[in-house]
Structures are given as structure tokens and as C-alpha cells.
Amino acid sequence: MSEEQIQAGVQKLTGVVTANLGMPDMFVRLWRLLAERGEPVSVEQLATAGGWPLEAIRSELGRQPGVDWEDDGTIAGFGLTLHPTPHAFTFDGRVVYGFCATDVVNFPAILGRAGVAESTCPATGRRIRVELTPNDVLNVEPPEAVVSKVHLTDAVENVRDLCDLGNFFSSTEAAADWLATHPQGEVLPIAEEFEIGRRAVRELGWAAHSTDRPHCC
């Protein structure tokens, strides 16, 4: 992938964020709280952690139908979630989940933690395992695995519907039917998707400082 293509991917990803999230930094704070605590977060805790007005938090969460709410009104996730999905990220003995493959590939840079992303190819059923640090992809099994995505820069009614299109496939060939069904989509090698995400996270000001050793997994 050329530098020009990487930059185009970064702009697509940041465009999705700015088009669909009215308070993007709030969601980053939510992800870090969920990852650190390992339990749902109240609206009040989130507002206090970020110094935002309570009503602003409630308004932004209320316009996002994809938020994972608990019965007691606490938040279990949005993008990063404590509710199991097909895409898991394990770090420091804890497990969180992503709405899509791109989410879990970006978690190391956002959380400042190395870990392992795991998922299953929806076409072949093959298990996919990716070892990641905030700055590098250490290992991909199988090596030819790819990420699917559809990045629309216009706002969508439910971001989660868009996220549901992002999966890990065991190879480009395995993603052929998905591409035929989603001509506006694309598939990328995991290392390329990681680099796009790493740069987008920095551009958005979301990058965390990492204290992890390079070989964690």
C-alpha cells in the first residue's frame, strides 16, 4: 500500500468518526474506563471523568442506538464493549470486545496496551489470532488474514450497522462473496489496516502512552 493510499484510508476513518460522533473524546474516555474497570460505567461516572455536563453526555448517548446499556442504566460499551461479540481483545488478563474488526485492531493504540485480537472468519470458520502492540503487529495467524470494512463519511442512522460489516476473513479469497455483496467495501491485510488505524488515532488525539514491553503475548 502506498503512502497516498494510507493517507486516504486515514481520512476515511477520521471522516466516519467526525460524521457520526458528536462527542468523540467522550467515547474514548468511556472505552478506557471500561477497559480499566472491567465493569459497566454510569453516566455520572463518565461525566465526572471527562468534566462534561451530565445532560450533554445523556444527549450524545441517547442519539446513538448502538450503545450497550445494562438494565440498571449503566453503560457496557459502544465500539469497545463488555458484551461478547465475534471480535475479542485480550490484554493484562482481561477481555473486552469490539463492534468490528477495525475496532479491536485499534484498541492497542487507544488503550496503550499490547494484547491479542481474536475472531473467526465468517466464511471459512477458521480462527484468526493477531498479536498487537500500540505500535506494531507482531504476528498474524493465518498470515494472509484480512479485514473487511465499509467507511462512509456521511452520517448513518446506527453506527453499529456499519460496524457489523467489519470482519476478519482468513484470506482475500475467503472475503470474495462479501465483496460481491458489498461493492462499496474493501478488504485490507491486517498490518495495513493497523497502520491506517494507528495514524488515525494519532490524528484524532486519541493515542495513549504505552508502558508495555514489545513482546507481550
N, C-alpha and C positions, 0 to 999 in steps of 0.2 A: 504494500500500500504506500502510495506516495505521500509526501508531506502535505500536498494540496488536498488529497483525499482525507487525510486525518483531520485537517482543519475543518473541512466541510462536515465531517462527522461530529466534531466538537460543536459546531454551530447548530447542527440539527438537534443535538441532545440538549444544549442550553436553551434552544428555542422551545422544546417541549416543556421544559421547566417553567420558563417565563410566561408561556401561554396558558398554563394550566394551574399554577400555584400562585395565589395572591400573596402568601407569606412563606416563601421557600425556606428561609432561615429557621422558621418555626418548626418545619418538618425535620430539618437536620437535628435540631435540639431534641425533638421527640425521639428520633432514631437513637441518638446517643444515650438518652435516659433509659430507653427500653433495653438497650444492649448492656448498659452498666447495671441496672437494677434486676433485669430478668423477670420483671413483673409489670403489669399494666400501670399506666400513669394517669393520674387525674388531670382534668382540665386546669384545676387550680395549681397543681404542681408544675405543669408545663408553663403556665403564665408566669409563675414566680421565677422559674429557672431562666426564662428569657427576658423578664422585665416587660412583658407585653400586657396591655389591658385585657382583662378577662373576657369582655364582650367581643374584642377583636379575635381572640382565639376561638371562641364559640362560633362566631360568624364564619371564619375560614373553614373550620372543621365541618360546619353544617352544610357548606356548599360542596363538600367532597363526599359523594355517596359511597366511595370505596373504602372509607375508614372502617377498621375493625374495632367495633365497640364491644365492651363487656356488658353484662346485664346490669351491673352496678353503675354504669355511666363512665367508667374509666376507659382509657384508650389502649388497645392491644397492638395497634400498628396501622401504618399507611406507607406502603413501599417496603419498609422494614417492619416485620410483624412477628409477634409471638405465636400466632396461629399457624399451624403447619400448612405449607404449600409444597409444590413439587421441587422448590429450589431452597436448599438449606445452606447455611453458612455456620461453620463450627469454629470457635476461637476461644482460647483460655478456658476450655472445658464447658463452654456454653454454646447453645444453638439458637440462632434466630433464622428467620425465613424472609425471602424476597418475593414480591409480587411477580417479578420476571427475572430472566437470566441476567440482564444488564444490571439489575439492582444488586444481586449478590456479587457480581464482578466488581462493582464499585464500592462495596462495603469496606474493604481494607483501607482505601484512601480516606473515606469519610470517618471511619471509626478509629483509624490509626492502629489497627490490629491486623496481624497476619492470621491466616486461617485457611480453611478448606471449604470450597464450594462443591456441593454435590447435587446431582439431579439425575433424571432418567430421560433418555431420548424418547419422545412420544411416538416416533416412527418404528424404531427397532427394539425398544425396551432395554437397550444397553445402558449400563450405569456409567455416568460421567463424573469424574473427580478432578478438581482443579486446585492446586496449591498456590496460594497467593500471599504476597506481602503488600504493603501500601505502595510499593514502587515497582514490583516485578511479578511476573508469572513464573513460578518455579517449575511447575510440572503440570501437564495436561494428559489425562487418560480417558479415552484414547487420544493420541496426538492430533488426529485430524478433526476433532470435535469443533463445532461452530456454534455461534449464537444467532438466533433469528430476531428481527426487530422491525417495527414499523414506526418511524419517527415523523409524526405530523406536527408541524409548527403551529397549526390552528388549534384553538381550544376544543376539547372534546367534552361530552356530557359527563362521562365517567372515565377517569384516567385508568381505572382498573381494567376496563375493557381493552384499552390499548396495551396495558401491561400483559394481559393474558396471551398476547400474540408473541411474546418474547420467551423463547425456549432454548434449551441446549439440544442440539442434534449431534448424533455421533459422527456425522460427516456431511459434507455438502450434498452428496448423493442422497443421503437419508432425508435431507430437507427439500428434495425436489418437489414432492407433492405439496408441501406447504408453500413453496414459492409459486407454484402454479395456481394455487388458490388465493394467494396474496401477492399479486403482481406489483403492488406498491411497496412491498417489503424487500428485505435483503438479509443475507447471511454473511457473517464475518468470522474468520478464525478468532479464537478466544484472545490471543495475545493482541490482536489489532483492536478488538472491542475494549480490552482493558486499557490500552493506551489512549483511545478516544475518551473513555470514561475518566481516566486519571487527569487528563488535561482539562476536561470539562469541570471536574470537581474543583480544580485549582482556579479556573476562570470564575466559577460561581462563589469562590471564597469559602468552600466547604471543607477543604483539606485539613485533616487533623495531624498533629505532631505524633509520630510513631516512636514507641520505645521498644519495639520488637526486635529480636535478633533475626537475621536474614533467614535462617533455616529453622522454621518453627514446627513443621508438620510431620 
